[in-house]
Amino acid sequence: MRKLVSFTGISLDGYYKRTTGEFDFPHVDQKFFNFSNRQDAYIDTLVFGRETYEHMAAHWPNATEGDPEVIEFMNSVPKIAVSSPLERADWNNTTLVRRDDLAATLGELKHRPGKEIALFGSVQLTASLLELGLVDELRVIVFPVLLGEGVSAFPTLGGQVQLELLRTTTFRSGNVLLVYRPA
């Protein structure tokens, strides 16, 4: 069975974006791009909530700066946009899934042959999927910055979720990757 893994980046004080909505604080360097490319080799489907999908769909089709392998991956891999308000998803290789159909769609997708299914950002969607028991791994990249205020990483989580630490990776930039499995 395929794994559904959630990738989320946060500040050291637990915010995934500023109160103004910007996600402009990650430390990204070539070593981080190399890490991303290695991760991409294990992924063949991306999942996004509406807000993250709209941001990614606005950025990646026209991206010229950054790692060319990441740009190619983001634009070519099959994607699922989860949203009830969206009426269409035009970014290359994207399927629109309504929230009501999410559990059944992802449950069936996890049983198909293939590589990992990755959920990028989309903390509200991650919280919902954690509550449904569909997330197999939670990968949190902690950036070495204190924002002082912002939007909490999992504000919509309905209750406590116990996690088991699987591994950590420390980057020279100060980024730390924490990989957990729901206990």
N, C-alpha and C positions, 0 to 999 in steps of 0.2 A: 504494500500500500504506500502511496506517495505521502510525503510529509508536507504540511502547510506550515511555513515558517514566517514569522512576522519580524520585519526589520524596522526599528524605530531609533531615531537619533534624538538625544536629549542633552540639555545642559547639566552640569554637575548638581544644580539645585532642582532638577527634575522637570524642567519645562521643555516642551517639544516645539514651541514657537513663542515669539514675543506676544505681548498683549495686543500689539498692533497687527499681528498675523504673520510677520516676517519670520522666515527660517533662514537667517543670514549669519549664523554664528558657528557653523561647522568648520573645523580645521580639515581641509582637504589638500593632500599633497600626492605626489606620484606613488608613494608607497600605498596610500589609501586607494588610489585608482587600481594599482596592481592587485590589491586585496579584493576589490570589487569585481575585477575581471575573473579572478579565481572563483569567486562565489557564483558569478553568472554562469559558469560552466556546469553548475549543478542545478540550474533553474531552467524550466521550459514554459512557465506560465506566471504572469504577474497579476496581482489583484490589487485594486485601488478602491477606496471610498470615493464619493463624489468630489469632495474638495481636493483631495490629492490628485485624482484623475484630471480634473480641470487644470490644475497647476502643471502637471506633467505633460498633458496634451498640448498645452500652450508653449511649453519650453522645448521638448525634445525634437519634434519634427523640424525645427529651424535651428537647432543647436550647431554651432560651428566651433565653439571653444570647449576645451576639455579633452578627455581621452576618446579618440575615435572608436575604440572597441566598445566603450560604454554607450556612446551615441548609437552605434549600429545595433547593439543588443536591445536598447530601450525601444528603438523604432521597429525592430523586426519580430521580437518575441510576442507570442499570443498574450493578450491582456483581457482582463475582466474588469469592467467598471460596475460597481455596485451602487445603484441609486434608484430611488423611486421618482424623484422630480425630473431627472434627465430624460429627455425624449429620444436622444440619439447619442452615439459615441462614434465619432468620425476618425479618431486616431487609428492608424494602420493596425490591423489584426486585433481589433477590440470588439468584445461582445458585451452588450449591456445586460445586466442581471438585476431584476427588481429585488428589493430587500426581502419581500415575502417569499421569494424563491431561493434565497441564498443558502440556507442549510441543505436543502435537497441538491442544489446545483454543486456546491463544494463537496458535499458528501460523495456524490457520484463521481466527480472529477478526481477525488483522492483515490478512488478505486480503479481508475483507468491506469494503464501502464504509462510511465514517463518519469521525468525528473521531479525535483521539488517545485512546489507552488509557493511563490513568495508574495507576501503582502508588504508593500512598502509604505511607510508612514501610516496614514489612516488609523489613528489611535482609537477613534470611536468604533470603527469597524473591528479593529483588533479586540477591543473590550467585548463587543457582542459575540465574536467568534470564540473568545476565551470562555465566556459564559455558556456557550453551546458545546464546549468541549472539542472544538474543531482545530484549535491551534496546537501543533506538535512541538514547536520550539519558538521561544521568544528571544530574539537577538537585539540587544539594546546597545547602541554605541553611545558612550558618554563622552561628550566633548568637554575639554578642560576650560570651561568658562562658567562664571556665575552671573546669571541675568538679574537676579534680585526680584523679578516678577515676570510673569508670563502665563501661558496656558499649561496647566498640569498635563502630564503625559497621559493619564488615564482617568479623566474626570467623570466619565460616564460608566465606569465599572460598577456594577450593581452590588458587589460584595467582595470579600477577600478571596484571592486566588493564591494558593501555596505553590511555590516554585522550587525546583531543584537545580542548583548550579551545575552545568555540564562542563564548561570551560571558560577561560578568559584569554583575551589576546590584547597585549599592550603595544601601541604604536609609538614610534619615536616622537610624533607630534603631540603626544599626551592623550590622544584618543584611547579609550579602553572599550573593547567589545566584551560584553557579558552575554553568555548563551545559557538560557534556562529552558527547562522542560516543566510543564505543569505537573505538579506532584500528584 
